[in-house]
Amino acid sequence: MRPAELKDIPALNMLINSAYRGESSKLGWTTEESLLGGIRTSEESLQETIATTGTTILIDFLDNELVACVQLMEKEQSLYVGMLTVKPNLQNAGLGKKLLKASEDFAIKKGLSKLEMTVISDRSELIAWYERHGYAKTGETLPFPMGDPKFGEPKKFLEFLVLEKVVG
């Protein structure tokens, strides 16, 4: 596992979009296909993310193929965990759990004791999975950017639930 570099962007873009949207996403259990159309990210967006100070995308490989990633953004007192992605046909193989552990280790190394994330409120199976890994609902909700196509094309009203976990 290592931080993503600019040379990883094409493969990273394919991985993320294949896991969240379209037919390929239906091979796994984390698809957003029923909630959102369009793309999940773009090469331009990933390039901006990699260039952002305090943001890291950790990537993981299996047999030299990029198969998993997670975006980590340092905030004042916490680490935001986002875009956790595992190749659909490898979901349920422990890679997501490995990424969560790497995120926790990253936070501790940076002196941050809290991890935060947002999950679309309709994603009950995914929320339950995070809860089994120590994340808890904060009771806070945030609006989904309904009118911004760079986040996808909502098929219904969506909002985010905020989850957090204390580490260290």
N, C-alpha and C positions, 0 to 999 in steps of 0.2 A: 504494500500500500504506500502511496506517495502523493504529494500535492500535484494537481493537474498543471500542465504547462500549455502554452499556446499550440504546440504541435499536437496535443491531445484533443483539440476542439472538435474536429470532424467526427471522430469516433464517440466522443462524449455526447455530442448533439444527437447522433443516431441512437445511442443507448437510451438517453433520457426520453426522447420522443417515442421510441418503440415500447417503453415500459408504461407510459402514461396514456397514450392515445393511439387510436387506430386498431386494426385487426391484430397486429402482433401483441398488443397489450393484453388482449383477451387470453393469452397463454398463461398469464400470471394472475394473481389475485389482487394486485394493487392498481388495476386499470381505473382511469377516470372517464372512460369512453362514454358511459351512460350520463355523465354530468357535464362534460365539456367536449366541444369539438375544436378543431384547429390544432395548432402545435403547442407543445409544452414549453419549448424554448427555441432559441435560434443560435447560430454560430456567433452572430453579433452580440447577443445578450451574454453568451458564455464568455466571450472575449472581454466584455465590460466587467463581468463578475471576477474573472481571474485578475484583472488589472486593479481591482478595488482594494485599497489598503484595508487590512483587517479581515479580509475574506479569503478563505481557502476552500478549494474543492479537493477533497481526498478521493483518489481513484484506486480501484483494486482490479487485479488481473487474475485470470485463470488460463493457463497455457498460452500466455502472451496476448490474450484477448481481454479488452476492457469489459468488465462484467458488472461493476458496481461503483457507485459514487455517493458522496454526501457533501453538501455545501455547508460550511461553517463560517458564521459571521460574528466577530467579536463585538460585543456591545459594552456598555459601561461596566456592568457587574455580572454579565451573563454571556453565554455563547448561544447564538441562534443556530438551530439545526434545521436545515431545509433540503429539499430536493433529494431525499434519500432514495436511491434508485438501485434496483437489482434487475438484471436481465430476466425477462419474464419466465423463460424455461428453467431458470436456476433459483427462482423464488422457493422458499421453504428449504433451502440448503444451508442456512446459517449465515449467509453473507450479510443480511440486514442486521442481525445481532452483532456481527463482527464490526460493522460500520458504527453502530451505536456505541460499542465499547471504545472504538478508536476516537469517537467524538468526545466521550467522557474523559479519556486520557488526554486529549488535546486541551480540553477545558482546564483540567487540573494543572497541566504543564504551563498554561497561560495564567494561572492563579485565579481562575473563575470557578465559582462553586455552584453555579446554577446553569442548567441548560433549558432553553425555551424552544418551542416550535408552534406552528399553527397547522391545523389539519382541517380540511373541509368538513363541516359538521355532519354531513350525510355519510361520511366514510366510517360507519360504526365498527366494521371489522378491523380497520386500520387503527382506529382510536383504541380499541380493545387490545390490539397487539402492542401498542406503545405503553398502555397501562400495565400489561404483563411484564414490561421491561422497566418499570419503575416511574413512568411519567404519570402525572396527575392533572386532571382538568383544573384550571384556575377559576373557572366561572366566568372568565372574560371571553367575549366574542369580538371579532373584528370583521369589518365588511370585506367581501370579496370584490376585487376590482371588476365589476360587471361590464363596464363599458370599454375596457382596455384589451384589445385583441392579442396583445403580447402575452397575456395570461391564459388565453383560450377563449372559446366562444361558449358561454354558459347556455345550457339547455333548460335551466330552471333557476330560481333564486338560490344563491349560495352564500354562505358565510363561513368564517373560520372560527374554530375553537382554539383557545390558547392552552397548551400543555406545558408543564415544567417538571424538572427533576433536579434535586439537589445532590451534588456529588462532593467527594473529597472529605 
